[in-house]
């Protein structure tokens, strides 16, 4: 019956037991149970009471940990910012993160190239399982039978941009910069992992295991999340959460959105070819410039009549090149652009539609056309229940901190995880409230250092909401 439930069967931190039953870890999920029952799932909202929670939960413990380790966490973030590495080259970044995790008693699992993940478990549960002879976690962090982990993900790569922030801890690697805030993401997850690990040592209990994924290569289309998934990072995981720095949102605020929070972004390269000729005799040739101009002007217009305007689909050309002189018809011309959509159904069908429309536009000109279409990432579609968890987690920190944010037209490969399991991403405010609001992927992008601690507490609060 579980297959009938789609993504909902894995309802976040649920626990699968014998007979394919789903036991929810808290009555917090009662609001969603009726929908599961209608889909044919057996659901129990009996709280799992095998773990004894410390007073105030993990948020209180993590907040206390932060008060003692604030300078240490700040130093981690500044180190990561000072030594950025581009996608697939995060060797020293990976080594630094692994070193810190090991210092706090954790055993990171390195990915084949760069990046890593680390599992955190309830030491008391593991010891109890060992003493009674039942199977328990091994060194690789495999979960106990029936247990489903909660995952948190941070990307760790930087961009090939020369930094111009004037920060005392600015990039020491020429031409490379953390212009998308991945230093903050990594520092948040690193601090969170260490704080929770130390809290567990002090007696805090985890009803379910945690997996922290430090992902390489988010900024490029090859690798990144798909590779991490293929390496087994989602094995035994029921749900996943992430955050992304937003330098236009005030620090202390966290942006929430149910459904699509980012857009799909694909790249298209259209090459038009012909025999070439003299501009005095266009009838004896095939006019590449004319054909290319038709594509650039007509394709976005025709596309808007073939796709639902409510889908947030937009096509924009960023480059066009053909010929070098006024009196010669060139043999080739190229137009390059992007196609973005907020609708995953549109994303799945837009490539063949574009190829059809381009052919229809070019055919009457007598030219030939070659279309090179590069799919990017699907939209990040936040699960409805996971979004409620995030909103409640933010309110537990600050009742006034929740902000409804619009959907971004940018892409994020966190979306690939959500193709497999439910989860959500939020926007982490990073503007210091003074002066210019910088933008992502810019040489002057600055994130308020206070955002790191807020992000750490947010992740801890998410666990408190999940575990009741």
C-alpha positions in Angstrom: 0.0 0.0 0.0 3.0 2.3 0.6 3.5 2.8 -3.2 0.1 4.3 -3.5 1.0 7.2 -1.2 3.6 8.8 -3.5 6.0 11.1 -1.7 3.7 11.3 1.2 4.4 7.7 2.3 7.8 8.8 3.5 6.2 11.5 5.6 9.2 13.3 6.8 10.6 11.6 10.0 8.2 8.6 9.9 9.2 5.2 10.9 8.4 2.2 8.7 7.6 -1.0 10.6 6.4 -4.5 9.8 3.7 -4.9 7.3 4.6 -1.6 5.5 3.0 0.5 8.2 3.9 4.1 8.8 4.2 5.3 12.4 4.5 9.0 12.8 6.7 10.3 15.5 4.3 12.8 16.9 0.7 13.8 16.9 2.0 17.0 15.3 1.3 15.1 12.0 -2.4 14.5 12.8 -3.3 17.3 10.5 -2.0 15.3 7.5 -3.1 11.9 8.5 -6.6 12.0 6.9 -5.0 12.6 3.5 -2.7 9.6 4.0 -5.6 7.3 5.0 -7.5 8.4 1.9 -4.5 7.2 -0.2 -4.7 3.8 1.4 -2.0 4.1 4.0 -2.3 2.6 7.5 -1.3 5.5 9.8 -0.8 5.6 13.5 -0.1 8.9 15.3 1.2 7.2 18.4 4.2 9.2 19.5 7.5 7.3 19.7 8.4 7.4 23.4 11.6 5.3 23.4 13.7 8.4 23.8 13.8 10.7 26.8 13.9 14.3 25.6 16.0 16.9 27.4 14.0 19.8 28.8 13.5 22.4 26.1 14.5 20.1 23.3 17.4 20.4 20.9 16.9 24.1 20.2 17.6 25.0 23.8 20.7 22.7 23.9 22.0 24.0 20.6 21.4 27.6 21.6 23.4 27.0 24.8 26.2 25.4 22.7 26.3 28.4 20.4 26.8 30.7 23.3 29.9 28.8 24.2 31.2 28.2 20.7 30.3 31.4 18.9 33.9 32.5 18.2 34.8 29.0 17.0 31.9 28.9 14.6 32.7 32.4 13.3 36.2 31.3 12.7 35.0 28.3 10.7 32.9 30.5 8.5 35.7 33.0 7.9 38.1 30.2 7.0 35.7 28.8 4.5 35.1 32.2 3.0 38.9 32.9 2.8 39.7 29.7 1.0 36.9 29.2 -1.6 37.2 26.4 -4.2 35.2 26.0 -7.4 32.9 23.1 -8.3 34.6 19.7 -8.2 37.7 21.2 -6.7 36.6 21.5 -3.1 39.5 19.4 -1.8 40.7 21.6 1.0 37.1 22.6 1.9 36.2 18.9 2.3 39.3 18.2 4.3 38.6 21.2 6.7 35.0 20.1 7.3 36.1 16.5 7.9 38.7 17.7 10.4 36.3 19.7 12.4 33.7 16.9 12.5 36.3 14.4 13.7 37.4 16.8 16.4 33.8 16.7 17.7 33.8 12.9 17.7 32.0 12.3 14.4 33.0 10.0 11.6 32.4 11.6 8.2 32.0 9.5 5.1 33.9 11.0 2.2 32.3 11.0 -1.3 34.4 9.5 -4.1 35.5 12.9 -5.3 34.8 15.9 -3.0 32.2 16.5 -0.3 31.0 14.2 2.4 28.2 13.3 4.8 28.1 12.5 8.4 25.5 10.6 10.5 24.5 11.5 14.1 22.7 8.9 16.2 21.3 8.6 19.7 24.2 7.0 21.5 21.9 5.5 24.1 19.8 3.7 21.4 22.9 2.4 19.7 24.3 1.1 23.0 21.0 -0.5 23.9 20.8 -2.2 20.5 24.3 -3.5 20.9 23.6 -4.9 24.4 20.5 -6.9 23.3 22.1 -8.3 20.1 20.0 -6.4 17.6 21.5 -4.8 14.5 22.7 -1.3 14.9 24.5 1.4 13.0 27.9 0.5 11.5 30.9 2.8 10.8 29.3 3.9 7.5 26.3 5.3 9.3 23.7 2.9 8.0 20.4 3.3 9.9 18.8 0.6 12.0 16.2 -1.5 10.2 13.0 0.5 10.0 14.6 3.8 11.0 14.4 6.7 8.6 16.9 9.5 8.9 16.3 13.2 8.7 18.8 14.9 6.4 20.1 18.4 6.2 22.1 19.6 3.2 24.7 22.4 2.5 26.5 23.1 -0.7 30.2 23.9 -0.4 31.5 25.1 -3.8 32.4 28.7 -4.8 32.2 30.7 -8.0 34.9 31.9 -10.4 34.5 35.5 -9.4 37.1 38.0 -8.2 36.0 39.2 -4.7 35.5 42.9 -4.1 34.0 43.1 -0.6 36.9 44.6 1.4 36.3 42.0 4.1 39.3 41.3 6.4 38.7 37.6 5.6 38.2 38.1 1.9 39.1 35.3 -0.5 42.8 34.4 -0.6 42.3 32.4 -3.8 42.5 34.7 -6.8 39.5 34.8 -9.0 37.4 32.6 -6.7 34.8 33.8 -4.3 31.9 32.5 -2.2 29.5 34.9 -4.0 26.5 32.6 -3.4 26.8 32.2 0.3 27.9 28.6 0.3 30.5 29.4 3.1 27.5 30.4 5.3 25.6 27.2 4.3 28.6 25.0 5.1 29.3 26.8 8.4 25.6 26.5 9.4 25.6 22.7 8.8 29.0 22.2 10.4 28.0 24.1 13.5 24.6 22.3 13.6 26.3 18.8 13.3 28.8 19.6 16.0 26.2 21.1 18.3 23.9 18.2 18.1 26.7 15.7 18.5 27.8 17.4 21.7 24.2 17.6 22.9 23.8 13.9 22.4 27.0 13.3 24.4 25.4 15.4 27.2 22.3 13.2 27.3 20.0 14.6 24.6 18.2 11.9 22.7 17.4 11.6 19.0 14.3 9.5 18.2 15.6 9.2 14.6 19.1 9.5 13.2 20.4 12.7 11.4 22.4 12.9 8.2 24.3 16.1 7.3 25.3 16.2 3.6 28.0 18.6 2.5 27.5 18.6 -1.2 30.0 19.6 -3.9 29.4 21.2 -7.3 26.0 22.9 -6.9 27.0 25.7 -9.2 27.5 23.6 -12.3 25.1 21.3 -14.2 27.4 18.2 -14.2 27.6 16.4 -10.9 26.4 18.0 -7.7 23.2 16.6 -6.2 22.7 13.9 -8.9 26.1 12.4 -8.1 25.6 12.7 -4.3 22.3 10.8 -4.7 23.9 8.1 -6.9 26.6 7.7 -4.1 23.8 6.7 -1.7 23.5 9.8 0.4 19.7 9.4 0.5 19.7 5.8 1.5 17.6 5.4 4.6 16.6 9.0 4.6 12.9 10.0 4.8 13.1 13.8 4.4 15.6 16.6 3.8 15.9 20.3 4.6 18.2 23.1 3.4 18.5 26.8 3.5 19.9 29.4 1.1 21.4 32.8 2.0 19.2 35.8 0.8 21.2 39.0 1.0 18.1 41.1 0.2 16.3 39.8 3.3 17.1 41.2 6.7 19.2 39.1 9.0 16.9 37.4 11.5 14.2 36.8 8.9 13.6 33.4 7.3 11.7 33.2 4.0 9.1 30.4 3.6 7.2 29.3 0.5 5.1 26.2 -0.1 5.4 24.7 -3.5 8.0 26.0 -6.0 10.5 28.3 -4.4 12.9 28.3 -7.3 12.6 27.8 -11.1 13.9 25.4 -13.6 16.6 26.8 -15.8 17.8 25.3 -19.1 20.2 26.7 -21.7 19.6 26.6 -25.4 22.1 27.1 -28.2 20.6 27.6 -31.7 22.9 27.4 -34.7 21.4 28.4 -38.1 23.4 27.5 -41.2 23.2 28.2 -44.9 25.4 28.3 -48.1 26.4 32.0 -47.6 26.3 34.6 -50.4 26.3 38.2 -51.5 23.7 40.6 -50.0 22.9 41.8 -53.5 21.6 38.3 -54.4 19.7 37.0 -51.3 17.4 34.9 -53.5 20.3 32.7 -54.5 21.2 32.0 -50.9 19.5 31.3 -47.6 19.7 34.3 -45.4 21.1 33.2 -42.0 20.8 36.6 -40.4 17.1 36.9 -41.3 16.4 33.3 -40.1 18.2 33.9 -36.8 16.4 37.2 -36.3 13.1 35.5 -36.8 14.0 32.9 -34.2 15.1 35.5 -31.6 11.9 37.6 -32.0 9.3 35.0 -32.8 10.2 32.1 -30.6 9.5 33.8 -27.2 6.2 35.1 -28.6 5.0 31.9 -30.0 6.1 30.0 -26.9 3.9 32.3 -24.8 0.9 31.1 -26.9 1.6 27.4 -26.4 2.3 27.4 -22.6 0.0 28.4 -19.8 1.0 31.9 -18.7 0.4 31.0 -15.1 3.4 28.7 -15.2 5.9 31.5 -15.0 7.7 30.4 -18.1 10.0 32.9 -19.8 12.6 32.7 -22.6 15.3 35.3 -23.0 18.2 35.4 -25.4 21.5 36.7 -24.0 23.7 36.4 -27.1 23.4 36.5 -30.9 26.2 36.4 -33.4 26.3 36.2 -37.2 28.6 37.5 -39.9 31.3 40.2 -39.9 30.7 42.5 -42.8 27.7 44.4 -44.2 27.6 43.0 -47.7 28.1 39.2 -47.1 25.4 36.8 -46.0 27.2 34.6 -43.5 27.2 30.8 -43.5 26.3 30.5 -39.9 24.8 32.3 -37.0 24.3 31.5 -33.3 21.8 32.6 -30.7 22.1 31.6 -27.0 19.5 31.9 -24.4 17.8 30.5 -21.3 14.4 29.0 -20.7 13.0 29.2 -17.2 9.8 27.9 -15.7 8.2 27.7 -12.3 6.2 24.6 -13.3 7.8 21.2 -13.3 5.3 19.8 -15.7 6.2 22.5 -18.2 9.9 21.8 -17.6 9.3 18.2 -18.6 7.7 19.0 -21.9 9.3 22.3 -23.0 12.3 20.9 -24.8 10.5 19.0 -27.6 8.1 21.9 -28.0 10.9 24.4 -28.5 12.6 22.1 -31.1 9.2 21.9 -32.9 8.7 25.7 -32.9 12.3 26.5 -33.9 12.0 24.1 -36.9 8.7 25.7 -37.9 10.2 29.2 -37.8 13.4 28.5 -39.7 12.0 26.1 -42.3 10.5 28.8 -44.7 13.8 30.6 -44.8 15.6 27.7 -46.5 18.2 27.5 -43.8 19.1 24.5 -41.7 19.1 24.6 -37.9 20.9 22.7 -35.2 19.5 22.9 -31.6 21.7 22.1 -28.6 19.5 22.0 -25.5 21.1 21.6 -22.1 18.7 20.7 -19.3 19.5 22.3 -16.0 17.6 21.6 -12.8 13.9 21.2 -12.0 12.3 23.7 -9.6 12.7 23.2 -5.9 9.1 22.2 -5.0 8.7 22.5 -1.2 6.5 19.8 0.3 3.4 21.2 2.0 3.9 19.5 5.4 7.7 20.2 5.4 6.9 23.9 4.8 4.6 23.9 7.8 7.4 22.3 9.8 9.8 25.1 8.7 7.4 27.9 9.5 6.7 26.5 13.0 10.4 26.0 13.5 11.1 29.7 12.7 8.2 30.9 15.0 9.7 28.9 17.8 12.9 31.0 17.5 11.1 34.3 16.8 7.3 34.6 16.2 8.0 37.7 14.0 10.7 36.1 11.8 8.6 34.2 9.2 8.4 35.9 5.8 6.5 34.7 2.8 8.9 35.0 -0.1 8.2 35.0 -3.9 9.4 32.3 -6.2 12.9 32.9 -7.5 13.6 32.6 -11.2 17.0 31.1 -10.3 17.8 27.4 -10.2 19.0 25.2 -7.3 20.0 21.6 -7.5 18.5 20.8 -4.1 15.5 20.1 -6.3 17.0 16.7 -7.3 16.7 15.5 -3.7 13.0 16.5 -3.7 12.5 14.3 -6.7 13.1 11.3 -4.4 11.9 12.4 -0.9 9.8 15.2 0.5 11.5 18.2 2.1 11.9 22.0 2.0 14.3 24.8 1.5 14.1 28.2 3.2 15.6 31.6 2.5 18.0 32.7 5.3 18.1 36.5 5.7 21.6 37.9 5.5 21.3 41.7 5.0 22.7 43.7 7.9 20.0 46.4 7.7 22.4 49.1 6.5 23.4 50.4 3.2 23.2 48.5 -0.1 21.4 45.2 -0.4 23.9 43.1 -2.4 22.9 40.3 -4.7 24.0 36.8 -5.2 26.7 36.0 -7.7 28.1 39.5 -7.5 31.7 40.5 -6.5 30.4 42.6 -3.6 28.0 40.0 -2.1 28.3 40.2 1.7 26.4 38.0 4.3 25.8 39.2 7.8 27.8 36.8 10.1 24.8 36.6 12.5 23.0 34.6 9.8 25.2 31.5 10.7 23.9 31.2 14.2 20.3 31.8 13.2 20.6 29.0 10.6 22.0 26.6 13.1 19.2 27.3 15.5 16.7 26.9 12.7 17.9 23.4 11.9 17.7 22.5 15.5 14.2 23.9 15.8 13.2 21.8 12.7 14.2 18.7 14.6 12.2 19.7 17.6 9.1 20.1 15.4 9.7 16.8 13.8 10.4 14.8 17.0 7.7 16.5 19.0 
